[in-house]
Amino acid sequence: MRKKRRRLLWQALKNSGANKIIGSFLIFFLIASLIVWICEPTVSTYFDSMWYCFVSMATIGFGDITATVLITRIVTVILWLYAAGVLAIFTAVLTGYFMDAAKLRANESVQEFLSQLEHLPELSKEELEELSGRVKDFNKK
């Protein structure tokens, strides 16, 4: 079941094109970090520039590093806009994934139910009672 869910998630990412969008976002994030590191005098290491980009992108804004150069500010705004879009797309893909996973579970449950119905004469009394209870529960819905 886990393998099916993983495959379903990957398929949802792939079908929507979100895998390419997320991949390009990660590349842009690394490039933006490089631009911040090169252009911003208050940033001394690449790791610090990645930290600044992450904090800006996540709208946390600790204030430990601030943008003082125009190009850094522009890159920060673009990074934030890109991140907001990617987050919205990823949320939509995850919602679709969970809906598809629920449908898959329901289909498997129906298949199991139909299989039991096909083998009715072979079922024990307890299995027949359980099946009868499931049918009653289904009719209540």
N, CA, C and O atoms as a GROMACS GRO file, in nm:
protein
  564
    1MET      N    1   0.083  -0.119   0.000
    1MET     CA    2   0.000   0.000   0.000
    1MET      C    3   0.088   0.125   0.000
    1MET      O    4   0.058   0.222  -0.071
    2ARG      N    5   0.195   0.125   0.078
    2ARG     CA    6   0.285   0.240   0.084
    2ARG      C    7   0.347   0.269  -0.051
    2ARG      O    8   0.362   0.385  -0.092
    3LYS      N    9   0.383   0.164  -0.120
    3LYS     CA   10   0.445   0.180  -0.251
    3LYS      C   11   0.346   0.244  -0.348
    3LYS      O   12   0.383   0.330  -0.428
    4LYS      N   13   0.219   0.203  -0.338
    4LYS     CA   14   0.116   0.261  -0.423
    4LYS      C   15   0.098   0.409  -0.392
    4LYS      O   16   0.082   0.491  -0.483
    5ARG      N   17   0.100   0.444  -0.263
    5ARG     CA   18   0.084   0.584  -0.224
    5ARG      C   19   0.201   0.668  -0.272
    5ARG      O   20   0.182   0.779  -0.322
    6ARG      N   21   0.322   0.616  -0.258
    6ARG     CA   22   0.440   0.688  -0.305
    6ARG      C   23   0.432   0.710  -0.456
    6ARG      O   24   0.460   0.819  -0.506
    7ARG      N   25   0.393   0.605  -0.527
    7ARG     CA   26   0.379   0.614  -0.671
    7ARG      C   27   0.270   0.714  -0.708
    7ARG      O   28   0.283   0.789  -0.805
    8LEU      N   29   0.162   0.714  -0.631
    8LEU     CA   30   0.051   0.806  -0.654
    8LEU      C   31   0.096   0.951  -0.632
    8LEU      O   32   0.058   1.039  -0.709
    9LEU      N   33   0.175   0.976  -0.526
    9LEU     CA   34   0.226   1.111  -0.500
    9LEU      C   35   0.319   1.156  -0.612
    9LEU      O   36   0.307   1.268  -0.662
   10TRP      N   37   0.410   1.068  -0.653
   10TRP     CA   38   0.501   1.104  -0.762
   10TRP      C   39   0.422   1.131  -0.890
   10TRP      O   40   0.454   1.224  -0.964
   11GLN      N   41   0.321   1.050  -0.916
   11GLN     CA   42   0.238   1.068  -1.035
   11GLN      C   43   0.166   1.202  -1.030
   11GLN      O   44   0.154   1.270  -1.131
   12ALA      N   45   0.117   1.239  -0.912
   12ALA     CA   46   0.048   1.368  -0.896
   12ALA      C   47   0.144   1.483  -0.921
   12ALA      O   48   0.109   1.580  -0.987
   13LEU      N   49   0.266   1.472  -0.868
   13LEU     CA   50   0.368   1.576  -0.890
   13LEU      C   51   0.403   1.585  -1.038
   13LEU      O   52   0.416   1.694  -1.094
   14LYS      N   53   0.419   1.470  -1.100
   14LYS     CA   54   0.460   1.464  -1.240
   14LYS      C   55   0.349   1.513  -1.333
   14LYS      O   56   0.375   1.593  -1.423
   15ASN      N   57   0.227   1.467  -1.312
   15ASN     CA   58   0.115   1.504  -1.398
   15ASN      C   59   0.085   1.653  -1.394
   15ASN      O   60   0.046   1.713  -1.494
   16SER      N   61   0.102   1.713  -1.276
   16SER     CA   62   0.073   1.856  -1.262
   16SER      C   63   0.190   1.943  -1.305
   16SER      O   64   0.175   2.065  -1.319
   17GLY      N   65   0.306   1.881  -1.325
   17GLY     CA   66   0.426   1.959  -1.359
   17GLY      C   67   0.492   2.020  -1.237
   17GLY      O   68   0.588   2.095  -1.249
   18ALA      N   69   0.440   1.988  -1.119
   18ALA     CA   70   0.493   2.046  -0.996
   18ALA      C   71   0.636   2.000  -0.969
   18ALA      O   72   0.713   2.073  -0.907
   19ASN      N   73   0.673   1.880  -1.015
   19ASN     CA   74   0.810   1.834  -0.993
   19ASN      C   75   0.909   1.927  -1.063
   19ASN      O   76   1.016   1.955  -1.008
   20LYS      N   77   0.876   1.976  -1.180
   20LYS     CA   78   0.963   2.069  -1.252
   20LYS      C   79   0.963   2.206  -1.185
   20LYS      O   80   1.067   2.272  -1.176
   21ILE      N   81   0.847   2.248  -1.139
   21ILE     CA   82   0.837   2.378  -1.073
   21ILE      C   83   0.916   2.377  -0.942
   21ILE      O   84   0.989   2.472  -0.913
   22ILE      N   85   0.904   2.271  -0.864
   22ILE     CA   86   0.977   2.262  -0.738
   22ILE      C   87   1.127   2.251  -0.765
   22ILE      O   88   1.207   2.313  -0.696
   23GLY      N   89   1.165   2.171  -0.865
   23GLY     CA   90   1.306   2.158  -0.900
   23GLY      C   91   1.365   2.291  -0.945
   23GLY      O   92   1.476   2.327  -0.904
   24SER      N   93   1.292   2.364  -1.029
   24SER     CA   94   1.343   2.494  -1.075
   24SER      C   95   1.347   2.593  -0.959
   24SER      O   96   1.434   2.680  -0.955
   25PHE      N   97   1.253   2.581  -0.866
   25PHE     CA   98   1.256   2.669  -0.749
   25PHE      C   99   1.382   2.643  -0.666
   25PHE      O  100   1.446   2.738  -0.621
   26LEU      N  101   1.416   2.516  -0.645
   26LEU     CA  102   1.537   2.486  -0.567
   26LEU      C  103   1.662   2.542  -0.635
   26LEU      O  104   1.752   2.592  -0.568
   27ILE      N  105   1.667   2.532  -0.767
   27ILE     CA  106   1.780   2.590  -0.841
   27ILE      C  107   1.781   2.742  -0.825
   27ILE      O  108   1.886   2.802  -0.801
   28PHE      N  109   1.664   2.805  -0.838
   28PHE     CA  110   1.656   2.950  -0.819
   28PHE      C  111   1.697   2.989  -0.679
   28PHE      O  112   1.766   3.089  -0.660
   29PHE      N  113   1.656   2.911  -0.579
   29PHE     CA  114   1.694   2.938  -0.440
   29PHE      C  115   1.846   2.940  -0.425
   29PHE      O  116   1.902   3.028  -0.360
   30LEU      N  117   1.913   2.841  -0.484
   30LEU     CA  118   2.059   2.835  -0.475
   30LEU      C  119   2.125   2.952  -0.549
   30LEU      O  120   2.224   3.007  -0.502
   31ILE      N  121   2.069   2.989  -0.664
   31ILE     CA  122   2.122   3.103  -0.739
   31ILE      C  123   2.098   3.233  -0.663
   31ILE      O  124   2.187   3.318  -0.656
   32ALA      N  125   1.979   3.248  -0.606
   32ALA     CA  126   1.949   3.368  -0.527
   32ALA      C  127   2.043   3.377  -0.407
   32ALA      O  128   2.089   3.486  -0.372
   33SER      N  129   2.071   3.263  -0.344
   33SER     CA  130   2.166   3.262  -0.232
   33SER      C  131   2.303   3.307  -0.278
   33SER      O  132   2.372   3.381  -0.208
   34LEU      N  133   2.344   3.262  -0.396
   34LEU     CA  134   2.473   3.302  -0.451
   34LEU      C  135   2.477   3.453  -0.478
   34LEU      O  136   2.576   3.520  -0.447
   35ILE      N  137   2.370   3.507  -0.536
   35ILE     CA  138   2.363   3.651  -0.564
   35ILE      C  139   2.369   3.731  -0.434
   35ILE      O  140   2.441   3.831  -0.425
   36VAL      N  141   2.295   3.686  -0.334
   36VAL     CA  142   2.298   3.755  -0.204
   36VAL      C  143   2.438   3.750  -0.145
   36VAL      O  144   2.487   3.850  -0.093
   37TRP      N  145   2.502   3.637  -0.152
   37TRP     CA  146   2.637   3.620  -0.097
   37TRP      C  147   2.736   3.713  -0.166
   37TRP      O  148   2.821   3.774  -0.101
   38ILE      N  149   2.725   3.723  -0.299
   38ILE     CA  150   2.819   3.806  -0.375
   38ILE      C  151   2.790   3.955  -0.356
   38ILE      O  152   2.883   4.034  -0.340
   39CYS      N  153   2.663   3.995  -0.357
   39CYS     CA  154   2.627   4.137  -0.361
   39CYS      C  155   2.606   4.202  -0.225
   39CYS      O  156   2.624   4.323  -0.211
   40GLU      N  157   2.571   4.125  -0.127
   40GLU     CA  158   2.535   4.184   0.002
   40GLU      C  159   2.657   4.188   0.095
   40GLU      O  160   2.711   4.084   0.130
   41PRO      N  161   2.700   4.309   0.135
   41PRO     CA  162   2.819   4.321   0.219
   41PRO      C  163   2.799   4.269   0.363
   41PRO      O  164   2.896   4.239   0.432
   42THR      N  165   2.673   4.258   0.406
   42THR     CA  166   2.648   4.211   0.543
   42THR      C  167   2.650   4.059   0.554
   42THR      O  168   2.642   4.005   0.664
   43VAL      N  169   2.661   3.989   0.440
   43VAL     CA  170   2.660   3.842   0.439
   43VAL      C  171   2.803   3.794   0.414
   43VAL      O  172   2.864   3.830   0.314
   44SER      N  173   2.854   3.713   0.506
   44SER     CA  174   2.995   3.672   0.494
   44SER      C  175   3.014   3.531   0.437
   44SER      O  176   3.120   3.503   0.381
   45THR      N  177   2.916   3.444   0.449
   45THR     CA  178   2.932   3.307   0.398
   45THR      C  179   2.811   3.269   0.311
   45THR      O  180   2.704   3.329   0.320
   46TYR      N  181   2.832   3.168   0.229
   46TYR     CA  182   2.722   3.119   0.145
   46TYR      C  183   2.611   3.060   0.232
   46TYR      O  184   2.493   3.076   0.201
   47PHE      N  185   2.650   2.994   0.340
   47PHE     CA  186   2.550   2.938   0.431
   47PHE      C  187   2.465   3.050   0.490
   47PHE      O  188   2.343   3.035   0.503
   48ASP      N  189   2.527   3.163   0.526
   48ASP     CA  190   2.451   3.278   0.578
   48ASP      C  191   2.354   3.332   0.473
   48ASP      O  192   2.243   3.372   0.507
   49SER      N  193   2.397   3.333   0.348
   49SER     CA  194   2.307   3.381   0.243
   49SER      C  195   2.191   3.284   0.222
   49SER      O  196   2.079   3.327   0.195
   50MET      N  197   2.216   3.154   0.234
   50MET     CA  198   2.108   3.056   0.226
   50MET      C  199   2.011   3.076   0.343
   50MET      O  200   1.890   3.067   0.327
   51TRP      N  201   2.067   3.102   0.459
   51TRP     CA  202   1.985   3.127   0.578
   51TRP      C  203   1.897   3.250   0.556
   51TRP      O  204   1.777   3.248   0.585
   52TYR      N  205   1.958   3.358   0.505
   52TYR     CA  206   1.883   3.480   0.477
   52TYR      C  207   1.771   3.452   0.376
   52TYR      O  208   1.658   3.496   0.396
   53CYS      N  209   1.801   3.380   0.270
   53CYS     CA  210   1.699   3.348   0.168
   53CYS      C  211   1.587   3.263   0.226
   53CYS      O  212   1.470   3.286   0.196
   54PHE      N  213   1.622   3.166   0.308
   54PHE     CA  214   1.520   3.081   0.369
   54PHE      C  215   1.431   3.162   0.462
   54PHE      O  216   1.309   3.150   0.456
   55VAL      N  217   1.491   3.243   0.546
   55VAL     CA  218   1.415   3.323   0.641
   55VAL      C  219   1.325   3.422   0.568
   55VAL      O  220   1.211   3.445   0.608
   56SER      N  221   1.376   3.480   0.460
   56SER     CA  222   1.295   3.575   0.381
   56SER      C  223   1.183   3.502   0.308
   56SER      O  224   1.069   3.550   0.305
   57MET      N  225   1.215   3.388   0.250
   57MET     CA  226   1.118   3.310   0.175
   57MET      C  227   1.005   3.261   0.266
   57MET      O  228   0.889   3.258   0.225
   58ALA      N  229   1.039   3.222   0.386
   58ALA     CA  230   0.941   3.168   0.480
   58ALA      C  231   0.868   3.279   0.556
   58ALA      O  232   0.785   3.251   0.643
   59THR      N  233   0.899   3.402   0.524
   59THR     CA  234   0.842   3.522   0.588
   59THR      C  235   0.862   3.522   0.739
   59THR      O  236   0.781   3.579   0.813
   60ILE      N  237   0.968   3.459   0.785
   60ILE     CA  238   0.999   3.460   0.928
   60ILE      C  239   1.063   3.595   0.963
   60ILE      O  240   1.018   3.663   1.056
   61GLY      N  241   1.167   3.632   0.889
   61GLY     CA  242   1.231   3.762   0.906
   61GLY      C  243   1.287   3.786   1.044
   61GLY      O  244   1.242   3.876   1.115
   62PHE      N  245   1.385   3.706   1.084
   62PHE     CA  246   1.446   3.724   1.216
   62PHE      C  247   1.515   3.859   1.230
   62PHE      O  248   1.522   3.915   1.339
   63GLY      N  249   1.568   3.911   1.119
   63GLY     CA  250   1.636   4.040   1.124
   63GLY      C  251   1.784   4.031   1.155
   63GLY      O  252   1.851   4.134   1.165
   64ASP      N  253   1.837   3.910   1.169
   64ASP     CA  254   1.980   3.896   1.196
   64ASP      C  255   2.063   3.935   1.074
   64ASP      O  256   2.177   3.979   1.088
   65ILE      N  257   2.006   3.920   0.954
   65ILE     CA  258   2.070   3.965   0.830
   65ILE      C  259   1.966   4.048   0.756
   65ILE      O  260   1.852   4.004   0.739
   66THR      N  261   2.004   4.165   0.712
   66THR     CA  262   1.910   4.250   0.637
   66THR      C  263   1.971   4.287   0.503
   66THR      O  264   2.093   4.295   0.488
   67ALA      N  265   1.886   4.310   0.407
   67ALA     CA  266   1.930   4.348   0.273
   67ALA      C  267   1.954   4.499   0.271
   67ALA      O  268   1.867   4.578   0.310
   68THR      N  269   2.070   4.537   0.224
   68THR     CA  270   2.103   4.680   0.216
   68THR      C  271   2.125   4.725   0.072
   68THR      O  272   2.122   4.845   0.043
   69VAL      N  273   2.148   4.631  -0.019
   69VAL     CA  274   2.176   4.662  -0.159
   69VAL      C  275   2.048   4.638  -0.241
   69VAL      O  276   1.974   4.544  -0.214
   70LEU      N  277   2.024   4.724  -0.339
   70LEU     CA  278   1.902   4.716  -0.421
   70LEU      C  279   1.886   4.579  -0.487
   70LEU      O  280   1.777   4.523  -0.484
   71ILE      N  281   1.990   4.525  -0.547
   71ILE     CA  282   1.980   4.395  -0.616
   71ILE      C  283   1.939   4.284  -0.519
   71ILE      O  284   1.862   4.196  -0.555
   72THR      N  285   1.992   4.290  -0.398
   72THR     CA  286   1.956   4.189  -0.297
   72THR      C  287   1.809   4.201  -0.260
   72THR      O  288   1.741   4.101  -0.243
   73ARG      N  289   1.761   4.322  -0.248
   73ARG     CA  290   1.620   4.343  -0.215
   73ARG      C  291   1.530   4.292  -0.327
   73ARG      O  292   1.427   4.230  -0.301
   74ILE      N  293   1.570   4.318  -0.451
   74ILE     CA  294   1.491   4.272  -0.566
   74ILE      C  295   1.489   4.119  -0.570
   74ILE      O  296   1.384   4.058  -0.590
   75VAL      N  297   1.605   4.057  -0.552
   75VAL     CA  298   1.613   3.910  -0.551
   75VAL      C  299   1.528   3.853  -0.438
   75VAL      O  300   1.464   3.750  -0.454
   76THR      N  301   1.527   3.920  -0.323
   76THR     CA  302   1.448   3.874  -0.209
   76THR      C  303   1.299   3.878  -0.241
   76THR      O  304   1.226   3.784  -0.207
   77VAL      N  305   1.253   3.984  -0.304
   77VAL     CA  306   1.111   3.995  -0.341
   77VAL      C  307   1.074   3.886  -0.442
   77VAL      O  308   0.971   3.821  -0.428
   78ILE      N  309   1.158   3.867  -0.543
   78ILE     CA  310   1.132   3.765  -0.643
   78ILE      C  311   1.129   3.626  -0.579
   78ILE      O  312   1.042   3.544  -0.609
   79LEU      N  313   1.225   3.600  -0.490
   79LEU     CA  314   1.230   3.471  -0.419
   79LEU      C  315   1.102   3.449  -0.338
   79LEU      O  316   1.046   3.340  -0.339
   80TRP      N  317   1.057   3.552  -0.269
   80TRP     CA  318   0.937   3.537  -0.190
   80TRP      C  319   0.816   3.509  -0.279
   80TRP      O  320   0.737   3.420  -0.248
   81LEU      N  321   0.801   3.583  -0.389
   81LEU     CA  322   0.688   3.559  -0.480
   81LEU      C  323   0.692   3.418  -0.537
   81LEU      O  324   0.589   3.351  -0.546
   82TYR      N  325   0.810   3.374  -0.576
   82TYR     CA  326   0.827   3.239  -0.631
   82TYR      C  327   0.791   3.135  -0.525
   82TYR      O  328   0.722   3.037  -0.554
   83ALA      N  329   0.839   3.156  -0.403
   83ALA     CA  330   0.811   3.060  -0.295
   83ALA      C  331   0.662   3.053  -0.263
   83ALA      O  332   0.609   2.945  -0.238
   84ALA      N  333   0.594   3.167  -0.265
   84ALA     CA  334   0.450   3.168  -0.238
   84ALA      C  335   0.376   3.088  -0.345
   84ALA      O  336   0.284   3.012  -0.314
   85GLY      N  337   0.415   3.106  -0.469
   85GLY     CA  338   0.353   3.030  -0.578
   85GLY      C  339   0.379   2.881  -0.567
   85GLY      O  340   0.289   2.799  -0.586
   86VAL      N  341   0.502   2.845  -0.537
   86VAL     CA  342   0.538   2.703  -0.523
   86VAL      C  343   0.462   2.641  -0.407
   86VAL      O  344   0.415   2.528  -0.416
   87LEU      N  345   0.451   2.714  -0.298
   87LEU     CA  346   0.378   2.661  -0.182
   87LEU      C  347   0.231   2.637  -0.217
   87LEU      O  348   0.174   2.536  -0.177
   88ALA      N  349   0.171   2.729  -0.291
   88ALA     CA  350   0.031   2.712  -0.332
   88ALA      C  351   0.016   2.590  -0.423
   88ALA      O  352  -0.078   2.512  -0.407
   89ILE      N  353   0.106   2.576  -0.517
   89ILE     CA  354   0.100   2.461  -0.609
   89ILE      C  355   0.120   2.330  -0.534
   89ILE      O  356   0.048   2.233  -0.557
   90PHE      N  357   0.219   2.328  -0.445
   90PHE     CA  358   0.247   2.206  -0.369
   90PHE      C  359   0.127   2.169  -0.281
   90PHE      O  360   0.094   2.051  -0.268
   91THR      N  361   0.063   2.269  -0.221
   91THR     CA  362  -0.056   2.243  -0.139
   91THR      C  363  -0.168   2.182  -0.223
   91THR      O  364  -0.234   2.089  -0.180
   92ALA      N  365  -0.188   2.236  -0.342
   92ALA     CA  366  -0.292   2.183  -0.431
   92ALA      C  367  -0.260   2.039  -0.472
   92ALA      O  368  -0.349   1.954  -0.477
   93VAL      N  369  -0.133   2.013  -0.503
   93VAL     CA  370  -0.094   1.877  -0.542
   93VAL      C  371  -0.114   1.780  -0.427
   93VAL      O  372  -0.163   1.669  -0.447
   94LEU      N  373  -0.077   1.820  -0.305
   94LEU     CA  374  -0.096   1.733  -0.188
   94LEU      C  375  -0.245   1.706  -0.164
   94LEU      O  376  -0.282   1.594  -0.130
   95THR      N  377  -0.328   1.807  -0.180
   95THR     CA  378  -0.472   1.787  -0.164
   95THR      C  379  -0.523   1.685  -0.265
   95THR      O  380  -0.599   1.595  -0.231
   96GLY      N  381  -0.481   1.701  -0.390
   96GLY     CA  382  -0.519   1.604  -0.492
   96GLY      C  383  -0.469   1.464  -0.460
   96GLY      O  384  -0.539   1.365  -0.482
   97TYR      N  385  -0.345   1.457  -0.408
   97TYR     CA  386  -0.288   1.327  -0.371
   97TYR      C  387  -0.373   1.259  -0.263
   97TYR      O  388  -0.404   1.140  -0.275
   98PHE      N  389  -0.411   1.333  -0.159
   98PHE     CA  390  -0.488   1.272  -0.052
   98PHE      C  391  -0.627   1.230  -0.100
   98PHE      O  392  -0.681   1.129  -0.056
   99MET      N  393  -0.684   1.307  -0.191
   99MET     CA  394  -0.813   1.267  -0.248
   99MET      C  395  -0.797   1.139  -0.331
   99MET      O  396  -0.881   1.049  -0.322
  100ASP      N  397  -0.692   1.131  -0.411
  100ASP     CA  398  -0.667   1.010  -0.490
  100ASP      C  399  -0.639   0.890  -0.401
  100ASP      O  400  -0.684   0.779  -0.430
  101ALA      N  401  -0.564   0.913  -0.292
  101ALA     CA  402  -0.534   0.803  -0.200
  101ALA      C  403  -0.662   0.752  -0.134
  101ALA      O  404  -0.678   0.631  -0.115
  102ALA      N  405  -0.753   0.843  -0.100
  102ALA     CA  406  -0.881   0.801  -0.041
  102ALA      C  407  -0.962   0.719  -0.141
  102ALA      O  408  -1.023   0.619  -0.105
  103LYS      N  409  -0.961   0.762  -0.267
  103LYS     CA  410  -1.031   0.686  -0.372
  103LYS      C  411  -0.969   0.548  -0.389
  103LYS      O  412  -1.040   0.448  -0.406
  104LEU      N  413  -0.836   0.541  -0.385
  104LEU     CA  414  -0.766   0.414  -0.398
  104LEU      C  415  -0.805   0.320  -0.285
  104LEU      O  416  -0.832   0.201  -0.307
  105ARG      N  417  -0.808   0.373  -0.162
  105ARG     CA  418  -0.847   0.292  -0.046
  105ARG      C  419  -0.991   0.243  -0.062
  105ARG      O  420  -1.020   0.126  -0.035
  106ALA      N  421  -1.079   0.330  -0.107
  106ALA     CA  422  -1.220   0.292  -0.125
  106ALA      C  423  -1.232   0.185  -0.233
  106ALA      O  424  -1.307   0.089  -0.216
  107ASN      N  425  -1.158   0.201  -0.344
  107ASN     CA  426  -1.162   0.101  -0.450
  107ASN      C  427  -1.111  -0.034  -0.402
  107ASN      O  428  -1.168  -0.138  -0.436
  108GLU      N  429  -1.003  -0.033  -0.324
  108GLU     CA  430  -0.950  -0.160  -0.271
  108GLU      C  431  -1.049  -0.225  -0.176
  108GLU      O  432  -1.064  -0.347  -0.175
  109SER      N  433  -1.118  -0.142  -0.098
  109SER     CA  434  -1.218  -0.195  -0.006
  109SER      C  435  -1.334  -0.257  -0.083
  109SER      O  436  -1.385  -0.363  -0.047
  110VAL      N  437  -1.376  -0.190  -0.190
  110VAL     CA  438  -1.485  -0.243  -0.273
  110VAL      C  439  -1.441  -0.374  -0.339
  110VAL      O  440  -1.518  -0.469  -0.346
  111GLN      N  441  -1.318  -0.378  -0.387
  111GLN     CA  442  -1.266  -0.501  -0.451
  111GLN      C  443  -1.265  -0.617  -0.352
  111GLN      O  444  -1.303  -0.729  -0.386
  112GLU      N  445  -1.222  -0.589  -0.229
  112GLU     CA  446  -1.220  -0.693  -0.126
  112GLU      C  447  -1.363  -0.740  -0.096
  112GLU      O  448  -1.389  -0.859  -0.082
  113PHE      N  449  -1.455  -0.644  -0.087
  113PHE     CA  450  -1.595  -0.676  -0.061
  113PHE      C  451  -1.654  -0.763  -0.172
  113PHE      O  452  -1.722  -0.862  -0.145
  114LEU      N  453  -1.628  -0.724  -0.296
  114LEU     CA  454  -1.678  -0.802  -0.410
  114LEU      C  455  -1.617  -0.942  -0.413
  114LEU      O  456  -1.684  -1.039  -0.448
  115SER      N  457  -1.491  -0.951  -0.377
  115SER     CA  458  -1.425  -1.081  -0.372
  115SER      C  459  -1.494  -1.172  -0.270
  115SER      O  460  -1.515  -1.291  -0.295
  116GLN      N  461  -1.528  -1.115  -0.155
  116GLN     CA  462  -1.597  -1.194  -0.053
  116GLN      C  463  -1.735  -1.237  -0.104
  116GLN      O  464  -1.777  -1.350  -0.079
  117LEU      N  465  -1.803  -1.149  -0.175
  117LEU     CA  466  -1.935  -1.184  -0.228
  117LEU      C  467  -1.926  -1.297  -0.330
  117LEU      O  468  -2.015  -1.382  -0.336
  118GLU      N  469  -1.819  -1.296  -0.410
  118GLU     CA  470  -1.801  -1.401  -0.510
  118GLU      C  471  -1.779  -1.538  -0.446
  118GLU      O  472  -1.810  -1.641  -0.505
  119HIS      N  473  -1.726  -1.537  -0.324
  119HIS     CA  474  -1.694  -1.663  -0.255
  119HIS      C  475  -1.787  -1.686  -0.135
  119HIS      O  476  -1.745  -1.742  -0.034
  120LEU      N  477  -1.909  -1.642  -0.145
  120LEU     CA  478  -2.004  -1.654  -0.036
  120LEU      C  479  -2.018  -1.795   0.020
  120LEU      O  480  -2.014  -1.812   0.141
  121PRO      N  481  -2.032  -1.896  -0.063
  121PRO     CA  482  -2.052  -2.031  -0.009
  121PRO      C  483  -1.932  -2.081   0.072
  121PRO      O  484  -1.946  -2.169   0.156
  122GLU      N  485  -1.815  -2.024   0.047
  122GLU     CA  486  -1.693  -2.069   0.114
  122GLU      C  487  -1.670  -1.998   0.248
  122GLU      O  488  -1.583  -2.039   0.324
  123LEU      N  489  -1.745  -1.892   0.277
  123LEU     CA  490  -1.722  -1.814   0.398
  123LEU      C  491  -1.778  -1.884   0.521
  123LEU      O  492  -1.879  -1.954   0.514
  124SER      N  493  -1.708  -1.863   0.634
  124SER     CA  494  -1.757  -1.919   0.760
  124SER      C  495  -1.874  -1.834   0.811
  124SER      O  496  -1.903  -1.728   0.756
  125LYS      N  497  -1.939  -1.884   0.915
  125LYS     CA  498  -2.054  -1.812   0.971
  125LYS      C  499  -2.011  -1.674   1.022
  125LYS      O  500  -2.083  -1.576   1.003
  126GLU      N  501  -1.895  -1.666   1.087
  126GLU     CA  502  -1.845  -1.538   1.140
  126GLU      C  503  -1.817  -1.440   1.026
  126GLU      O  504  -1.848  -1.321   1.036
  127GLU      N  505  -1.758  -1.490   0.918
  127GLU     CA  506  -1.727  -1.405   0.804
  127GLU      C  507  -1.856  -1.354   0.738
  127GLU      O  508  -1.863  -1.240   0.692
  128LEU      N  509  -1.958  -1.442   0.733
  128LEU     CA  510  -2.087  -1.401   0.677
  128LEU      C  511  -2.153  -1.293   0.764
  128LEU      O  512  -2.211  -1.198   0.712
  129GLU      N  513  -2.143  -1.310   0.896
  129GLU     CA  514  -2.199  -1.208   0.987
  129GLU      C  515  -2.126  -1.075   0.972
  129GLU      O  516  -2.189  -0.969   0.973
  130GLU      N  517  -1.994  -1.081   0.958
  130GLU     CA  518  -1.915  -0.959   0.938
  130GLU      C  519  -1.956  -0.891   0.807
  130GLU      O  520  -1.973  -0.769   0.802
  131LEU      N  521  -1.971  -0.969   0.704
  131LEU     CA  522  -2.012  -0.917   0.573
  131LEU      C  523  -2.151  -0.856   0.581
  131LEU      O  524  -2.176  -0.750   0.523
  132SER      N  525  -2.240  -0.921   0.652
  132SER     CA  526  -2.375  -0.869   0.670
  132SER      C  527  -2.371  -0.735   0.744
  132SER      O  528  -2.445  -0.643   0.710
  133GLY      N  529  -2.286  -0.724   0.845
  133GLY     CA  530  -2.270  -0.599   0.920
  133GLY      C  531  -2.217  -0.487   0.832
  133GLY      O  532  -2.259  -0.372   0.844
  134ARG      N  533  -2.124  -0.520   0.745
  134ARG     CA  534  -2.068  -0.420   0.653
  134ARG      C  535  -2.176  -0.370   0.558
  134ARG      O  536  -2.183  -0.251   0.528
  135VAL      N  537  -2.259  -0.461   0.509
  135VAL     CA  538  -2.367  -0.422   0.418
  135VAL      C  539  -2.466  -0.331   0.492
  135VAL      O  540  -2.511  -0.231   0.436
  136LYS      N  541  -2.500  -0.365   0.616
  136LYS     CA  542  -2.592  -0.281   0.695
  136LYS      C  543  -2.531  -0.143   0.719
  136LYS      O  544  -2.600  -0.042   0.709
  137ASP      N  545  -2.402  -0.139   0.751
  137ASP     CA  546  -2.335  -0.010   0.772
  137ASP      C  547  -2.334   0.073   0.645
  137ASP      O  548  -2.352   0.195   0.648
  138PHE      N  549  -2.315   0.007   0.534
  138PHE     CA  550  -2.314   0.077   0.405
  138PHE      C  551  -2.452   0.136   0.373
  138PHE      O  552  -2.462   0.247   0.322
  139ASN      N  553  -2.557   0.060   0.404
  139ASN     CA  554  -2.693   0.108   0.376
  139ASN      C  555  -2.732   0.225   0.465
  139ASN      O  556  -2.819   0.304   0.428
  140LYS      N  557  -2.670   0.237   0.584
  140LYS     CA  558  -2.700   0.348   0.675
  140LYS      C  559  -2.645   0.480   0.620
  140LYS      O  560  -2.698   0.587   0.649
  141LYS      N  561  -2.541   0.470   0.541
  141LYS     CA  562  -2.478   0.593   0.489
  141LYS      C  563  -2.554   0.647   0.380
  141LYS      O  564  -2.517   0.750   0.324
   0.00000   0.00000   0.00000
